[in-house]
């Protein structure tokens, strides 16, 4: 897809977007929390956010038309992420959550600089958390982009008591996005992926992409033994909730409201998102 077509696509999404009733630019706590991912993986983070902040308004945008981000060049990842977030400036979200490890790795500093007046959060693989929990043989599953990023390499340098095996797993993203059909075929793909490490027993698996929590059962089956999963989305949601409480930005109503938007025009995407979230249609 060319840059011009991507811009037209995002412009189309922007024109479809309607404002919240009564929205105005202010410190109003009723403003939405914007959650962004390259596709549907960030819904694993959104689920945790809903648990931590019931009664809030959430605006979820997935850039499935340009997924996966992992194989893309760093400058392209940054451009796509910044463009996706900026299209919602008119919504004046009270917080921005980058629920994508790859986008966080290449864009978080720029986003914090672009939005100094609001909290901006990112997510990074929980490798250090696994080590601190006493795990010594860690499998870090992530996208190629995350593994190659300076921020991930810097995190690995802080791990001194464990052996970390970093493994790109792009097929998991495609499976969660609904682009790879068949559970049995997917488990076979994972078994082939893990085969070179059959002599190791990983006591921790770091889910270094927000898509991956949706494939925990298949990952466990392919490994063939019990292990502990580490999902940074849980701690991220706790941090978002703590920050909003400290800043007096929490808004609670009787009902949590979620708007799902996506750059792809594939039919049935909102229903697919609701299924992943285990929400009623």
Secondary structure per residue as TSV (DSSP state, phi and psi in degrees):
chain	resnum	aa	ss	phi	psi
A	1	X	-	360.0	131.5
A	2	X	-	-77.4	162.6
A	3	X	H	-60.9	-38.0
A	4	X	H	-63.5	-41.5
A	5	X	H	-67.6	-37.6
A	6	X	H	-62.2	-42.0
A	7	X	H	-63.1	-43.6
A	8	X	H	-60.6	-39.8
A	9	X	H	-63.9	-46.3
A	10	X	H	-67.9	-35.5
A	11	X	H	-61.1	-38.2
A	12	X	H	-63.9	-42.4
A	13	X	H	-61.6	-42.9
A	14	X	H	-60.1	-41.7
A	15	X	H	-66.9	-29.8
A	16	X	H	-75.3	-23.0
A	17	X	-	-73.0	131.0
A	18	X	-	-105.2	151.3
A	19	X	-	-78.1	156.0
A	20	X	-	-65.3	142.8
A	21	X	T	-57.9	129.2
A	22	X	T	74.6	13.4
A	23	X	-	-67.9	139.9
A	24	X	-	-150.6	153.6
A	25	X	S	-71.4	115.2
A	26	X	S	-171.0	-173.4
A	27	X	S	-88.9	15.1
A	28	X	-	-51.5	125.9
A	29	X	T	-70.6	-12.2
A	30	X	T	-77.6	-7.2
A	31	X	S	-61.7	151.1
A	32	X	-	-76.2	160.7
A	33	X	E	-96.7	121.0
A	34	X	E	-88.8	125.2
A	35	X	E	-118.0	125.6
A	36	X	E	-123.1	141.1
A	37	X	E	-147.9	165.3
A	38	X	S	-70.0	-11.0
A	39	X	S	-169.5	-122.8
A	40	X	S	-98.9	-9.5
A	41	X	T	-58.5	-36.7
A	42	X	T	-63.2	-11.7
A	43	X	H	-64.2	-25.4
A	44	X	H	-65.9	-34.2
A	45	X	H	-74.7	-41.5
A	46	X	H	-59.2	-38.5
A	47	X	H	-58.8	-42.6
A	48	X	H	-68.8	-36.9
A	49	X	H	-64.1	-40.3
A	50	X	H	-63.9	-37.3
A	51	X	H	-65.9	-39.7
A	52	X	H	-79.1	-30.2
A	53	X	S	-130.8	64.0
A	54	X	T	-64.8	144.9
A	55	X	T	87.8	2.0
A	56	X	-	-86.0	167.4
A	57	X	E	-100.1	127.9
A	58	X	E	-121.6	139.1
A	59	X	E	-118.3	113.5
A	60	X	E	-107.6	125.5
A	61	X	E	-122.2	123.3
A	62	X	E	-112.3	132.6
A	63	X	-	-96.5	57.1
A	64	X	G	-63.4	-25.6
A	65	X	G	-63.3	-24.2
A	66	X	G	-114.6	7.0
A	67	X	-	-76.8	151.8
A	68	X	-	-83.6	152.9
A	69	X	-	-80.1	-27.2
A	70	X	T	-48.1	-46.4
A	71	X	T	-79.6	-6.2
A	72	X	S	-77.7	159.9
A	73	X	-	-69.6	148.3
A	74	X	H	-52.9	-43.5
A	75	X	H	-67.2	-30.6
A	76	X	H	-72.6	-40.8
A	77	X	H	-59.8	-45.2
A	78	X	H	-63.5	-43.1
A	79	X	H	-64.8	-44.2
A	80	X	H	-62.9	-43.1
A	81	X	H	-66.2	-48.4
A	82	X	H	-62.1	-41.0
A	83	X	H	-65.7	-40.3
A	84	X	H	-63.6	-41.9
A	85	X	H	-70.1	-41.9
A	86	X	H	-64.3	-26.0
A	87	X	T	-66.1	-14.3
A	88	X	T	-106.4	16.7
A	89	X	G	-58.2	-34.3
A	90	X	G	-66.0	-20.3
A	91	X	G	-80.4	-17.7
A	92	X	-	49.8	57.7
A	93	X	-	-61.1	146.6
A	94	X	S	-82.2	-13.9
A	95	X	E	-156.3	151.4
A	96	X	E	-121.7	126.2
A	97	X	E	-117.2	114.7
A	98	X	E	-87.9	98.0
A	99	X	-	-91.7	47.2
A	100	X	-	-146.7	119.3
A	101	X	H	-62.0	-41.8
A	102	X	H	-66.8	-45.7
A	103	X	H	-63.2	-39.1
A	104	X	H	-60.0	-45.0
A	105	X	H	-59.7	-32.6
A	106	X	H	-111.8	-4.1
A	107	X	H	-133.3	-16.4
A	108	X	H	-57.0	-46.3
A	109	X	H	-60.1	-40.5
A	110	X	H	-64.7	-39.1
A	111	X	H	-67.9	-40.3
A	112	X	H	-64.6	-34.9
A	113	X	H	-71.5	-36.3
A	114	X	H	-73.0	-26.5
A	115	X	T	-127.8	67.9
A	116	X	T	-70.4	-14.8
A	117	X	T	-95.0	5.0
A	118	X	S	-144.9	152.6
A	119	X	E	-70.4	131.9
A	120	X	E	-121.9	128.0
A	121	X	E	-120.0	148.8
A	122	X	-	-131.7	176.8
A	123	X	-	-131.4	139.4
A	124	X	-	-132.0	148.9
A	125	X	-	-54.3	140.9
A	126	X	-	-85.9	48.1
A	127	X	H	-67.4	-47.0
A	128	X	H	-63.8	-37.4
A	129	X	H	-62.5	-37.8
A	130	X	H	-65.1	-42.3
A	131	X	H	-64.1	-43.8
A	132	X	H	-65.4	-21.9
A	133	X	T	-84.6	4.4
A	134	X	T	92.1	9.0
A	135	X	-	-81.2	141.5
A	136	X	-	-120.7	-14.3
A	137	X	E	-126.9	96.8
A	138	X	E	-109.8	129.7
A	139	X	E	-102.3	117.2
A	140	X	E	-103.4	106.0
A	141	X	E	-92.6	131.4
A	142	X	E	-160.1	-176.4
A	143	X	-	-84.8	161.7
A	144	X	H	-60.3	-37.1
A	145	X	H	-64.3	-42.3
A	146	X	H	-65.5	-45.7
A	147	X	H	-63.1	-34.0
A	148	X	H	-82.0	-8.7
A	149	X	S	-74.2	147.3
A	150	X	H	-58.8	-36.0
A	151	X	H	-66.4	-37.4
A	152	X	H	-70.1	-42.5
A	153	X	H	-62.5	-38.1
A	154	X	H	-64.8	-38.2
A	155	X	H	-64.9	-40.8
A	156	X	H	-62.1	-32.7
A	157	X	H	-66.2	-20.1
A	158	X	T	-86.0	-10.8
A	159	X	-	-88.8	112.2
A	160	X	-	-117.5	-13.2
A	161	X	S	-111.2	0.8
A	162	X	S	-133.7	156.3
A	163	X	E	-97.8	126.7
A	164	X	E	-112.0	126.3
A	165	X	E	-106.2	112.6
A	166	X	E	-94.1	125.2
A	167	X	E	-134.1	115.3
A	168	X	E	-70.4	137.7
A	169	X	-	-136.7	69.0
A	170	X	H	-63.1	-26.5
A	171	X	H	-64.3	-25.0
A	172	X	H	-68.5	-40.1
A	173	X	H	-60.0	-46.7
A	174	X	H	-62.8	-38.2
A	175	X	H	-64.3	-47.6
A	176	X	H	-67.8	-33.8
A	177	X	T	-72.5	-4.7
A	178	X	T	80.0	18.0
A	179	X	-	-101.6	-4.5
A	180	X	S	-124.2	110.1
A	181	X	-	-88.0	145.6
A	182	X	-	95.1	113.5
A	183	X	H	-64.6	-43.9
A	184	X	H	-62.1	-41.9
A	185	X	H	-62.4	-39.4
A	186	X	H	-67.8	-43.9
A	187	X	H	-62.6	-37.8
A	188	X	H	-62.7	-39.7
A	189	X	H	-60.3	-44.1
A	190	X	H	-65.4	-41.3
A	191	X	H	-60.9	-40.8
A	192	X	H	-64.1	-38.0
A	193	X	H	-64.3	-39.1
A	194	X	H	-86.9	-13.0
A	195	X	G	-53.0	-42.1
A	196	X	G	-63.7	-11.4
A	197	X	G	-114.9	26.4
A	198	X	T	-63.7	-23.2
A	199	X	T	-81.9	-3.1
A	200	X	-	-108.3	150.8
A	201	X	-	-117.5	101.1
A	202	X	-	-75.5	121.9
A	203	X	S	-91.3	1.5
A	204	X	E	-151.9	140.0
A	205	X	E	-122.7	115.9
A	206	X	E	-88.7	122.1
A	207	X	E	-86.9	87.7
A	208	X	-	-87.0	19.4
A	209	X	S	-145.0	138.2
A	210	X	T	-68.4	-13.6
A	211	X	T	-69.9	-30.3
A	212	X	G	-67.8	-31.1
A	213	X	G	-57.3	-26.0
A	214	X	G	-74.4	-7.5
A	215	X	G	-119.7	22.7
A	216	X	H	-59.6	-43.4
A	217	X	H	-62.6	-42.8
A	218	X	H	-67.6	-38.1
A	219	X	H	-63.1	-45.4
A	220	X	H	-61.7	-42.1
A	221	X	H	-63.2	-41.9
A	222	X	H	-67.9	-35.8
A	223	X	H	-67.8	-40.1
A	224	X	T	85.9	10.1
A	225	X	S	-153.0	162.8
A	226	X	-	-74.8	140.0
A	227	X	-	-150.9	172.2
A	228	X	E	-107.0	133.6
A	229	X	E	-96.6	141.7
A	230	X	E	-119.5	118.4
A	231	X	-	-119.4	110.5
A	232	X	H	-67.5	-15.4
A	233	X	H	-62.8	-29.8
A	234	X	H	-66.0	-49.5
A	235	X	H	-67.7	-35.4
A	236	X	H	-59.5	-46.8
A	237	X	H	-61.5	-39.2
A	238	X	H	-63.2	-41.0
A	239	X	H	-65.4	-42.1
A	240	X	H	-60.3	-47.3
A	241	X	H	-62.4	-44.2
A	242	X	H	-61.0	-43.0
A	243	X	H	-66.4	-43.9
A	244	X	H	-65.4	-36.3
A	245	X	H	-65.3	-45.0
A	246	X	H	-60.9	-35.0
A	247	X	T	-91.9	4.4
A	248	X	T	67.2	32.2
A	249	X	-	-107.3	4.3
A	250	X	-	-73.8	135.9
A	251	X	-	-130.5	119.9
A	252	X	-	-115.2	129.5
A	253	X	-	-126.4	179.6
A	254	X	S	-73.0	-20.4
A	255	X	S	-132.9	130.7
A	256	X	-	-75.4	133.2
A	257	X	E	-114.6	129.5
A	258	X	E	-128.4	129.0
A	259	X	E	-108.9	126.4
A	260	X	E	-102.7	125.0
A	261	X	E	-129.5	150.1
A	262	X	E	-148.5	145.5
A	263	X	S	-76.7	-15.9
A	264	X	-	-84.4	147.7
A	265	X	-	-101.7	15.0
A	266	X	-	-59.4	131.6
A	267	X	T	-68.0	150.6
A	268	X	T	79.0	17.1
A	269	X	H	-70.0	-37.5
A	270	X	H	-66.7	-39.9
A	271	X	H	-63.6	-40.2
A	272	X	H	-61.9	-42.3
A	273	X	H	-62.7	-42.4
A	274	X	H	-64.0	-36.1
A	275	X	H	-65.2	-44.1
A	276	X	H	-63.3	-35.8
A	277	X	H	-81.0	-8.8
A	278	X	T	58.6	44.5
A	279	X	-	-103.9	151.3
A	280	X	-	-66.5	149.4
A	281	X	-	-72.1	360.0
